[in-house]
């Protein structure tokens, strides 16, 4: 039973770490881009990552 508890905690920690990494990537993309070199593709990547993060946040609150 303790192993299952530790596995669950590890899984939660891994998900939290993944979310932090994704948020850092989103923030980095927002700050690195300039208006001249911003293309539609990078903007879509940012929107997609933000959408995924919001969905995951809602899922973890439930």
PQR file with spaces between the fields and no chain letter, atoms N, CA, C, O and H, PARSE charges and radii, in Angstrom:
ATOM       1  N    UNK     1       0.835   -1.203    0.000 -0.4000 1.5000
ATOM       2  CA   UNK     1       0.000    0.000    0.000 -0.0000 2.0000
ATOM       3  C    UNK     1       0.871    1.255    0.000  0.5500 1.7000
ATOM       4  O    UNK     1       0.556    2.234   -0.676 -0.5500 1.4000
ATOM       5  N    UNK     2       1.961    1.223    0.755 -0.4000 1.5000
ATOM       6  CA   UNK     2       2.848    2.381    0.792 -0.0000 2.0000
ATOM       7  C    UNK     2       3.491    2.627   -0.574  0.5500 1.7000
ATOM       8  O    UNK     2       3.697    3.774   -0.969 -0.5500 1.4000
ATOM       9  H    UNK     2       2.217    0.427    1.304  0.4000 1.0000
ATOM      10  N    UNK     3       3.806    1.550   -1.292 -0.4000 1.5000
ATOM      11  CA   UNK     3       4.398    1.694   -2.626 -0.0000 2.0000
ATOM      12  C    UNK     3       3.411    2.373   -3.571  0.5500 1.7000
ATOM      13  O    UNK     3       3.799    3.236   -4.358 -0.5500 1.4000
ATOM      14  H    UNK     3       3.639    0.618   -0.972  0.4000 1.0000
ATOM      15  N    UNK     4       2.139    1.989   -3.499 -0.4000 1.5000
ATOM      16  CA   UNK     4       1.124    2.633   -4.339 -0.0000 2.0000
ATOM      17  C    UNK     4       1.019    4.114   -4.011  0.5500 1.7000
ATOM      18  O    UNK     4       0.874    4.948   -4.904 -0.5500 1.4000
ATOM      19  H    UNK     4       1.824    1.288   -2.860  0.4000 1.0000
ATOM      20  N    UNK     5       1.092    4.432   -2.730 -0.4000 1.5000
ATOM      21  CA   UNK     5       1.027    5.826   -2.305 -0.0000 2.0000
ATOM      22  C    UNK     5       2.222    6.605   -2.847  0.5500 1.7000
ATOM      23  O    UNK     5       2.079    7.732   -3.323 -0.5500 1.4000
ATOM      24  H    UNK     5       1.209    3.754   -2.005  0.4000 1.0000
ATOM      25  N    UNK     6       3.396    5.994   -2.770 -0.4000 1.5000
ATOM      26  CA   UNK     6       4.598    6.650   -3.287 -0.0000 2.0000
ATOM      27  C    UNK     6       4.539    6.802   -4.804  0.5500 1.7000
ATOM      28  O    UNK     6       4.972    7.818   -5.347 -0.5500 1.4000
ATOM      29  H    UNK     6       3.512    5.079   -2.384  0.4000 1.0000
ATOM      30  N    UNK     7       4.004    5.794   -5.485 -0.4000 1.5000
ATOM      31  CA   UNK     7       3.858    5.887   -6.947 -0.0000 2.0000
ATOM      32  C    UNK     7       2.915    7.025   -7.321  0.5500 1.7000
ATOM      33  O    UNK     7       3.180    7.783   -8.254 -0.5500 1.4000
ATOM      34  H    UNK     7       3.653    4.968   -5.044  0.4000 1.0000
ATOM      35  N    UNK     8       1.820    7.136   -6.590 -0.4000 1.5000
ATOM      36  CA   UNK     8       0.858    8.204   -6.865 -0.0000 2.0000
ATOM      37  C    UNK     8       1.507    9.565   -6.633  0.5500 1.7000
ATOM      38  O    UNK     8       1.328   10.487   -7.428 -0.5500 1.4000
ATOM      39  H    UNK     8       1.604    6.520   -5.832  0.4000 1.0000
ATOM      40  N    UNK     9       2.258    9.687   -5.545 -0.4000 1.5000
ATOM      41  CA   UNK     9       2.928   10.951   -5.249 -0.0000 2.0000
ATOM      42  C    UNK     9       3.970   11.270   -6.324  0.5500 1.7000
ATOM      43  O    UNK     9       4.084   12.420   -6.748 -0.5500 1.4000
ATOM      44  H    UNK     9       2.403    8.938   -4.899  0.4000 1.0000
ATOM      45  N    UNK    10       4.727   10.268   -6.765 -0.4000 1.5000
ATOM      46  CA   UNK    10       5.717   10.467   -7.823 -0.0000 2.0000
ATOM      47  C    UNK    10       5.039   10.919   -9.113  0.5500 1.7000
ATOM      48  O    UNK    10       5.527   11.816   -9.800 -0.5500 1.4000
ATOM      49  H    UNK    10       4.634    9.334   -6.421  0.4000 1.0000
ATOM      50  N    UNK    11       3.927   10.297   -9.429 -0.4000 1.5000
ATOM      51  CA   UNK    11       3.184   10.662  -10.633 -0.0000 2.0000
ATOM      52  C    UNK    11       2.716   12.113  -10.552  0.5500 1.7000
ATOM      53  O    UNK    11       2.812   12.854  -11.530 -0.5500 1.4000
ATOM      54  H    UNK    11       3.531    9.567   -8.871  0.4000 1.0000
ATOM      55  N    UNK    12       2.211   12.520   -9.387 -0.4000 1.5000
ATOM      56  CA   UNK    12       1.775   13.906   -9.194 -0.0000 2.0000
ATOM      57  C    UNK    12       2.951   14.868   -9.350  0.5500 1.7000
ATOM      58  O    UNK    12       2.827   15.917   -9.983 -0.5500 1.4000
ATOM      59  H    UNK    12       2.133   11.918   -8.592  0.4000 1.0000
ATOM      60  N    UNK    13       4.090   14.500   -8.768 -0.4000 1.5000
ATOM      61  CA   UNK    13       5.281   15.347   -8.869 -0.0000 2.0000
ATOM      62  C    UNK    13       5.751   15.464  -10.317  0.5500 1.7000
ATOM      63  O    UNK    13       6.145   16.543  -10.759 -0.5500 1.4000
ATOM      64  H    UNK    13       4.190   13.648   -8.255  0.4000 1.0000
ATOM      65  N    UNK    14       5.711   14.357  -11.052 -0.4000 1.5000
ATOM      66  CA   UNK    14       6.120   14.385  -12.458 -0.0000 2.0000
ATOM      67  C    UNK    14       5.190   15.270  -13.274  0.5500 1.7000
ATOM      68  O    UNK    14       5.649   16.018  -14.137 -0.5500 1.4000
ATOM      69  H    UNK    14       5.391   13.480  -10.692  0.4000 1.0000
ATOM      70  N    UNK    15       3.882   15.194  -13.009 -0.4000 1.5000
ATOM      71  CA   UNK    15       2.925   16.040  -13.731 -0.0000 2.0000
ATOM      72  C    UNK    15       3.155   17.514  -13.393  0.5500 1.7000
ATOM      73  O    UNK    15       3.113   18.369  -14.278 -0.5500 1.4000
ATOM      74  H    UNK    15       3.509   14.587  -12.308  0.4000 1.0000
ATOM      75  N    UNK    16       3.397   17.808  -12.123 -0.4000 1.5000
ATOM      76  CA   UNK    16       3.656   19.190  -11.713 -0.0000 2.0000
ATOM      77  C    UNK    16       4.919   19.710  -12.401  0.5500 1.7000
ATOM      78  O    UNK    16       4.954   20.848  -12.868 -0.5500 1.4000
ATOM      79  H    UNK    16       3.432   17.114  -11.404  0.4000 1.0000
ATOM      80  N    UNK    17       5.945   18.875  -12.460 -0.4000 1.5000
ATOM      81  CA   UNK    17       7.198   19.255  -13.114 -0.0000 2.0000
ATOM      82  C    UNK    17       6.966   19.518  -14.603  0.5500 1.7000
ATOM      83  O    UNK    17       7.484   20.488  -15.155 -0.5500 1.4000
ATOM      84  H    UNK    17       5.916   17.950  -12.081  0.4000 1.0000
ATOM      85  N    UNK    18       6.188   18.652  -15.245 -0.4000 1.5000
ATOM      86  CA   UNK    18       5.884   18.817  -16.669 -0.0000 2.0000
ATOM      87  C    UNK    18       5.133   20.131  -16.910  0.5500 1.7000
ATOM      88  O    UNK    18       5.421   20.848  -17.868 -0.5500 1.4000
ATOM      89  H    UNK    18       5.767   17.864  -14.797  0.4000 1.0000
ATOM      90  N    UNK    19       4.172   20.442  -16.040 -0.4000 1.5000
ATOM      91  CA   UNK    19       3.408   21.683  -16.186 -0.0000 2.0000
ATOM      92  C    UNK    19       4.309   22.900  -16.036  0.5500 1.7000
ATOM      93  O    UNK    19       4.178   23.876  -16.774 -0.5500 1.4000
ATOM      94  H    UNK    19       3.938   19.860  -15.261  0.4000 1.0000
ATOM      95  N    UNK    20       5.233   22.833  -15.067 -0.4000 1.5000
ATOM      96  CA   UNK    20       6.165   23.946  -14.871 -0.0000 2.0000
ATOM      97  C    UNK    20       7.034   24.124  -16.110  0.5500 1.7000
ATOM      98  O    UNK    20       7.245   25.249  -16.562 -0.5500 1.4000
ATOM      99  H    UNK    20       5.339   22.040  -14.467  0.4000 1.0000
ATOM     100  N    UNK    21       7.537   23.026  -16.660 -0.4000 1.5000
ATOM     101  CA   UNK    21       8.365   23.108  -17.869 -0.0000 2.0000
ATOM     102  C    UNK    21       7.581   23.709  -19.029  0.5500 1.7000
ATOM     103  O    UNK    21       8.107   24.541  -19.768 -0.5500 1.4000
ATOM     104  H    UNK    21       7.365   22.112  -16.292  0.4000 1.0000
ATOM     105  N    UNK    22       6.328   23.293  -19.193 -0.4000 1.5000
ATOM     106  CA   UNK    22       5.507   23.834  -20.281 -0.0000 2.0000
ATOM     107  C    UNK    22       5.243   25.317  -20.073  0.5500 1.7000
ATOM     108  O    UNK    22       5.278   26.095  -21.026 -0.5500 1.4000
ATOM     109  H    UNK    22       5.902   22.617  -18.592  0.4000 1.0000
ATOM     110  N    UNK    23       4.975   25.716  -18.820 -0.4000 1.5000
ATOM     111  CA   UNK    23       4.725   27.126  -18.544 -0.0000 2.0000
ATOM     112  C    UNK    23       5.977   27.956  -18.816  0.5500 1.7000
ATOM     113  O    UNK    23       5.888   29.057  -19.359 -0.5500 1.4000
ATOM     114  H    UNK    23       4.946   25.083  -18.046  0.4000 1.0000
ATOM     115  N    UNK    24       7.137   27.432  -18.440 -0.4000 1.5000
ATOM     116  CA   UNK    24       8.387   28.136  -18.730 -0.0000 2.0000
ATOM     117  C    UNK    24       8.591   28.290  -20.231  0.5500 1.7000
ATOM     118  O    UNK    24       9.042   29.340  -20.691 -0.5500 1.4000
ATOM     119  H    UNK    24       7.210   26.538  -17.999  0.4000 1.0000
ATOM     120  N    UNK    25       8.264   27.259  -20.994 -0.4000 1.5000
ATOM     121  CA   UNK    25       8.391   27.331  -22.448 -0.0000 2.0000
ATOM     122  C    UNK    25       7.457   28.393  -23.018  0.5500 1.7000
ATOM     123  O    UNK    25       7.855   29.180  -23.877 -0.5500 1.4000
ATOM     124  H    UNK    25       7.898   26.407  -20.621  0.4000 1.0000
ATOM     125  N    UNK    26       6.224   28.412  -22.543 -0.4000 1.5000
ATOM     126  CA   UNK    26       5.260   29.421  -23.003 -0.0000 2.0000
ATOM     127  C    UNK    26       5.783   30.820  -22.684  0.5500 1.7000
ATOM     128  O    UNK    26       5.766   31.704  -23.541 -0.5500 1.4000
ATOM     129  H    UNK    26       5.900   27.773  -21.845  0.4000 1.0000
ATOM     130  N    UNK    27       6.247   31.017  -21.448 -0.4000 1.5000
ATOM     131  CA   UNK    27       6.771   32.327  -21.054 -0.0000 2.0000
ATOM     132  C    UNK    27       7.983   32.713  -21.895  0.5500 1.7000
ATOM     133  O    UNK    27       8.115   33.865  -22.310 -0.5500 1.4000
ATOM     134  H    UNK    27       6.261   30.299  -20.752  0.4000 1.0000
ATOM     135  N    UNK    28       8.868   31.750  -22.145 -0.4000 1.5000
ATOM     136  CA   UNK    28      10.060   32.023  -22.948 -0.0000 2.0000
ATOM     137  C    UNK    28       9.673   32.420  -24.369  0.5500 1.7000
ATOM     138  O    UNK    28      10.219   33.376  -24.919 -0.5500 1.4000
ATOM     139  H    UNK    28       8.761   30.815  -21.807  0.4000 1.0000
ATOM     140  N    UNK    29       8.738   31.693  -24.960 -0.4000 1.5000
ATOM     141  CA   UNK    29       8.300   32.028  -26.314 -0.0000 2.0000
ATOM     142  C    UNK    29       7.671   33.415  -26.360  0.5500 1.7000
ATOM     143  O    UNK    29       7.862   34.151  -27.328 -0.5500 1.4000
ATOM     144  H    UNK    29       8.295   30.916  -24.513  0.4000 1.0000
ATOM     145  N    UNK    30       6.928   33.774  -25.324 -0.4000 1.5000
ATOM     146  CA   UNK    30       6.299   35.094  -25.287 -0.0000 2.0000
ATOM     147  C    UNK    30       7.344   36.204  -25.226  0.5500 1.7000
ATOM     148  O    UNK    30       7.187   37.243  -25.867 -0.5500 1.4000
ATOM     149  H    UNK    30       6.774   33.176  -24.537  0.4000 1.0000
ATOM     150  N    UNK    31       8.411   35.985  -24.455 -0.4000 1.5000
ATOM     151  CA   UNK    31       9.400   37.039  -24.247 -0.0000 2.0000
ATOM     152  C    UNK    31      10.457   37.098  -25.338  0.5500 1.7000
ATOM     153  O    UNK    31      11.027   38.161  -25.583 -0.5500 1.4000
ATOM     154  H    UNK    31       8.539   35.141  -23.934  0.4000 1.0000
ATOM     155  N    UNK    32      10.727   35.987  -25.993 -0.4000 1.5000
ATOM     156  CA   UNK    32      11.769   35.946  -27.017 -0.0000 2.0000
ATOM     157  C    UNK    32      11.281   36.537  -28.331  0.5500 1.7000
ATOM     158  O    UNK    32      12.059   37.148  -29.063 -0.5500 1.4000
ATOM     159  H    UNK    32      10.263   35.124  -25.794  0.4000 1.0000
ATOM     160  N    UNK    33      10.026   36.364  -28.631 -0.4000 1.5000
ATOM     161  CA   UNK    33       9.526   36.793  -29.936 -0.0000 2.0000
ATOM     162  C    UNK    33       9.502   38.317  -30.072  0.5500 1.7000
ATOM     163  O    UNK    33       9.404   39.047  -29.086 -0.5500 1.4000
ATOM     164  H    UNK    33       9.394   35.867  -28.036  0.4000 1.0000
ATOM     165  N    UNK    34       9.594   38.762  -31.300 -0.4000 1.5000
ATOM     166  CA   UNK    34       9.400   40.177  -31.615 -0.0000 2.0000
ATOM     167  C    UNK    34       8.271   40.263  -32.630  0.5500 1.7000
ATOM     168  O    UNK    34       7.925   39.272  -33.273 -0.5500 1.4000
ATOM     169  H    UNK    34       9.674   38.168  -32.101  0.4000 1.0000
ATOM     170  N    UNK    35       7.710   41.437  -32.767 -0.4000 1.5000
ATOM     171  CA   UNK    35       6.601   41.600  -33.706 -0.0000 2.0000
ATOM     172  C    UNK    35       7.018   41.283  -35.136  0.5500 1.7000
ATOM     173  O    UNK    35       6.222   40.750  -35.909 -0.5500 1.4000
ATOM     174  H    UNK    35       7.991   42.242  -32.244  0.4000 1.0000
ATOM     175  N    UNK    36       8.266   41.606  -35.498 -0.4000 1.5000
ATOM     176  CA   UNK    36       8.724   41.385  -36.868 -0.0000 2.0000
ATOM     177  C    UNK    36       8.847   39.905  -37.208  0.5500 1.7000
ATOM     178  O    UNK    36       8.498   39.491  -38.314 -0.5500 1.4000
ATOM     179  H    UNK    36       8.913   42.038  -34.870  0.4000 1.0000
ATOM     180  N    UNK    37       9.343   39.099  -36.258 -0.4000 1.5000
ATOM     181  CA   UNK    37       9.590   37.694  -36.591 -0.0000 2.0000
ATOM     182  C    UNK    37       8.533   36.729  -36.051  0.5500 1.7000
ATOM     183  O    UNK    37       8.677   35.512  -36.171 -0.5500 1.4000
ATOM     184  H    UNK    37       9.626   39.435  -35.360  0.4000 1.0000
ATOM     185  N    UNK    38       7.493   37.268  -35.470 -0.4000 1.5000
ATOM     186  CA   UNK    38       6.416   36.407  -34.983 -0.0000 2.0000
ATOM     187  C    UNK    38       5.615   35.908  -36.183  0.5500 1.7000
ATOM     188  O    UNK    38       5.069   36.699  -36.952 -0.5500 1.4000
ATOM     189  H    UNK    38       7.377   38.257  -35.373  0.4000 1.0000
ATOM     190  N    UNK    39       5.554   34.606  -36.328 -0.4000 1.5000
ATOM     191  CA   UNK    39       4.737   34.070  -37.407 -0.0000 2.0000
ATOM     192  C    UNK    39       3.530   33.348  -36.818  0.5500 1.7000
ATOM     193  O    UNK    39       3.452   33.113  -35.612 -0.5500 1.4000
ATOM     194  H    UNK    39       5.997   33.964  -35.703  0.4000 1.0000
ATOM     195  N    UNK    40       2.617   33.011  -37.676 -0.4000 1.5000
ATOM     196  CA   UNK    40       1.366   32.388  -37.247 -0.0000 2.0000
ATOM     197  C    UNK    40       1.625   31.072  -36.521  0.5500 1.7000
ATOM     198  O    UNK    40       0.936   30.751  -35.552 -0.5500 1.4000
ATOM     199  H    UNK    40       2.681   33.202  -38.655  0.4000 1.0000
ATOM     200  N    UNK    41       2.603   30.317  -36.977 -0.4000 1.5000
ATOM     201  CA   UNK    41       2.882   29.004  -36.397 -0.0000 2.0000
ATOM     202  C    UNK    41       3.287   29.108  -34.925  0.5500 1.7000
ATOM     203  O    UNK    41       2.758   28.368  -34.095 -0.5500 1.4000
ATOM     204  H    UNK    41       3.162   30.577  -37.763  0.4000 1.0000
ATOM     205  N    UNK    42       4.194   29.992  -34.593 -0.4000 1.5000
ATOM     206  CA   UNK    42       4.636   30.102  -33.202 -0.0000 2.0000
ATOM     207  C    UNK    42       3.500   30.596  -32.310  0.5500 1.7000
ATOM     208  O    UNK    42       3.394   30.184  -31.155 -0.5500 1.4000
ATOM     209  H    UNK    42       4.623   30.593  -35.267  0.4000 1.0000
ATOM     210  N    UNK    43       2.661   31.468  -32.835 -0.4000 1.5000
ATOM     211  CA   UNK    43       1.518   31.946  -32.062 -0.0000 2.0000
ATOM     212  C    UNK    43       0.553   30.797  -31.770  0.5500 1.7000
ATOM     213  O    UNK    43       0.008   30.707  -30.670 -0.5500 1.4000
ATOM     214  H    UNK    43       2.748   31.803  -33.773  0.4000 1.0000
ATOM     215  N    UNK    44       0.345   29.933  -32.740 -0.4000 1.5000
ATOM     216  CA   UNK    44      -0.528   28.774  -32.540 -0.0000 2.0000
ATOM     217  C    UNK    44       0.058   27.809  -31.511  0.5500 1.7000
ATOM     218  O    UNK    44      -0.683   27.232  -30.715 -0.5500 1.4000
ATOM     219  H    UNK    44       0.788   30.007  -33.633  0.4000 1.0000
ATOM     220  N    UNK    45       1.376   27.630  -31.519 -0.4000 1.5000
ATOM     221  CA   UNK    45       2.026   26.764  -30.529 -0.0000 2.0000
ATOM     222  C    UNK    45       1.775   27.311  -29.123  0.5500 1.7000
ATOM     223  O    UNK    45       1.437   26.556  -28.211 -0.5500 1.4000
ATOM     224  H    UNK    45       1.978   28.099  -32.166  0.4000 1.0000
ATOM     225  N    UNK    46       1.939   28.606  -28.954 -0.4000 1.5000
ATOM     226  CA   UNK    46       1.724   29.232  -27.647 -0.0000 2.0000
ATOM     227  C    UNK    46       0.280   29.038  -27.200  0.5500 1.7000
ATOM     228  O    UNK    46       0.030   28.651  -26.059 -0.5500 1.4000
ATOM     229  H    UNK    46       2.213   29.220  -29.695  0.4000 1.0000
ATOM     230  N    UNK    47      -0.669   29.303  -28.092 -0.4000 1.5000
ATOM     231  CA   UNK    47      -2.082   29.143  -27.743 -0.0000 2.0000
ATOM     232  C    UNK    47      -2.400   27.703  -27.375  0.5500 1.7000
ATOM     233  O    UNK    47      -3.140   27.452  -26.423 -0.5500 1.4000
ATOM     234  H    UNK    47      -0.466   29.618  -29.019  0.4000 1.0000
ATOM     235  N    UNK    48      -1.846   26.754  -28.126 -0.4000 1.5000
ATOM     236  CA   UNK    48      -2.088   25.340  -27.857 -0.0000 2.0000
ATOM     237  C    UNK    48      -1.525   24.935  -26.497  0.5500 1.7000
ATOM     238  O    UNK    48      -2.189   24.232  -25.737 -0.5500 1.4000
ATOM     239  H    UNK    48      -1.246   26.958  -28.899  0.4000 1.0000
ATOM     240  N    UNK    49      -0.305   25.374  -26.187 -0.4000 1.5000
ATOM     241  CA   UNK    49       0.297   25.048  -24.891 -0.0000 2.0000
ATOM     242  C    UNK    49      -0.498   25.662  -23.745  0.5500 1.7000
ATOM     243  O    UNK    49      -0.707   25.016  -22.718 -0.5500 1.4000
ATOM     244  H    UNK    49       0.235   25.946  -26.804  0.4000 1.0000
ATOM     245  N    UNK    50      -0.942   26.911  -23.914 -0.4000 1.5000
ATOM     246  CA   UNK    50      -1.737   27.553  -22.868 -0.0000 2.0000
ATOM     247  C    UNK    50      -3.056   26.820  -22.661  0.5500 1.7000
ATOM     248  O    UNK    50      -3.499   26.645  -21.526 -0.5500 1.4000
ATOM     249  H    UNK    50      -0.772   27.436  -24.748  0.4000 1.0000
ATOM     250  N    UNK    51      -3.687   26.390  -23.755 -0.4000 1.5000
ATOM     251  CA   UNK    51      -4.938   25.646  -23.656 -0.0000 2.0000
ATOM     252  C    UNK    51      -4.719   24.341  -22.888  0.5500 1.7000
ATOM     253  O    UNK    51      -5.505   23.993  -22.007 -0.5500 1.4000
ATOM     254  H    UNK    51      -3.328   26.533  -24.677  0.4000 1.0000
ATOM     255  N    UNK    52      -3.636   23.615  -23.231 -0.4000 1.5000
ATOM     256  CA   UNK    52      -3.326   22.364  -22.531 -0.0000 2.0000
ATOM     257  C    UNK    52      -3.090   22.601  -21.046  0.5500 1.7000
ATOM     258  O    UNK    52      -3.559   21.831  -20.207 -0.5500 1.4000
ATOM     259  H    UNK    52      -2.997   23.898  -23.947  0.4000 1.0000
ATOM     260  N    UNK    53      -2.364   23.664  -20.723 -0.4000 1.5000
ATOM     261  CA   UNK    53      -2.100   23.968  -19.318 -0.0000 2.0000
ATOM     262  C    UNK    53      -3.389   24.275  -18.569  0.5500 1.7000
ATOM     263  O    UNK    53      -3.579   23.815  -17.443 -0.5500 1.4000
ATOM     264  H    UNK    53      -1.983   24.289  -21.405  0.4000 1.0000
ATOM     265  N    UNK    54      -4.269   25.047  -19.184 -0.4000 1.5000
ATOM     266  CA   UNK    54      -5.536   25.372  -18.535 -0.0000 2.0000
ATOM     267  C    UNK    54      -6.388   24.132  -18.314  0.5500 1.7000
ATOM     268  O    UNK    54      -7.016   23.991  -17.265 -0.5500 1.4000
ATOM     269  H    UNK    54      -4.115   25.421  -20.099  0.4000 1.0000
ATOM     270  N    UNK    55      -6.413   23.234  -19.291 -0.4000 1.5000
ATOM     271  CA   UNK    55      -7.170   21.988  -19.154 -0.0000 2.0000
ATOM     272  C    UNK    55      -6.597   21.153  -18.014  0.5500 1.7000
ATOM     273  O    UNK    55      -7.347   20.602  -17.208 -0.5500 1.4000
ATOM     274  H    UNK    55      -5.903   23.349  -20.143  0.4000 1.0000
ATOM     275  N    UNK    56      -5.263   21.059  -17.945 -0.4000 1.5000
ATOM     276  CA   UNK    56      -4.627   20.283  -16.880 -0.0000 2.0000
ATOM     277  C    UNK    56      -4.879   20.909  -15.519  0.5500 1.7000
ATOM     278  O    UNK    56      -5.092   20.195  -14.539 -0.5500 1.4000
ATOM     279  H    UNK    56      -4.654   21.507  -18.600  0.4000 1.0000
ATOM     280  N    UNK    57      -4.857   22.234  -15.447 -0.4000 1.5000
ATOM     281  CA   UNK    57      -5.131   22.908  -14.164 -0.0000 2.0000
ATOM     282  C    UNK    57      -6.545   22.594  -13.687  0.5500 1.7000
ATOM     283  O    UNK    57      -6.762   22.309  -12.509 -0.5500 1.4000
ATOM     284  H    UNK    57      -4.684   22.814  -16.243  0.4000 1.0000
ATOM     285  N    UNK    58      -7.504   22.648  -14.610 -0.4000 1.5000
ATOM     286  CA   UNK    58      -8.884   22.333  -14.243 -0.0000 2.0000
ATOM     287  C    UNK    58      -9.013   20.884  -13.803  0.5500 1.7000
ATOM     288  O    UNK    58      -9.753   20.577  -12.868 -0.5500 1.4000
ATOM     289  H    UNK    58      -7.327   22.879  -15.567  0.4000 1.0000
ATOM     290  N    UNK    59      -8.297   19.994  -14.474 -0.4000 1.5000
ATOM     291  CA   UNK    59      -8.363   18.570  -14.135 -0.0000 2.0000
ATOM     292  C    UNK    59      -7.774   18.305  -12.757  0.5500 1.7000
ATOM     293  O    UNK    59      -8.270   17.442  -12.032 -0.5500 1.4000
ATOM     294  H    UNK    59      -7.696   20.243  -15.234  0.4000 1.0000
ATOM     295  N    UNK    60      -6.728   19.031  -12.384 -0.4000 1.5000
ATOM     296  CA   UNK    60      -6.110   18.788  -11.081 -0.0000 2.0000
ATOM     297  C    UNK    60      -6.920   19.405   -9.950  0.5500 1.7000
ATOM     298  O    UNK    60      -6.814   18.960   -8.807 -0.5500 1.4000
ATOM     299  H    UNK    60      -6.326   19.732  -12.973  0.4000 1.0000
ATOM     300  N    UNK    61      -7.722   20.415  -10.243 -0.4000 1.5000
ATOM     301  CA   UNK    61      -8.566   21.028   -9.212 -0.0000 2.0000
ATOM     302  C    UNK    61      -9.771   20.160   -8.888  0.5500 1.7000
ATOM     303  O    UNK    61     -10.315   20.228   -7.785 -0.5500 1.4000
ATOM     304  H    UNK    61      -7.808   20.776  -11.172  0.4000 1.0000
ATOM     305  N    UNK    62     -10.189   19.340   -9.854 -0.4000 1.5000
ATOM     306  CA   UNK    62     -11.387   18.510   -9.669 -0.0000 2.0000
ATOM     307  C    UNK    62     -11.113   17.309   -8.797  0.5500 1.7000
ATOM     308  O    UNK    62     -12.015   16.511   -8.544 -0.5500 1.4000
ATOM     309  H    UNK    62      -9.748   19.284  -10.749  0.4000 1.0000
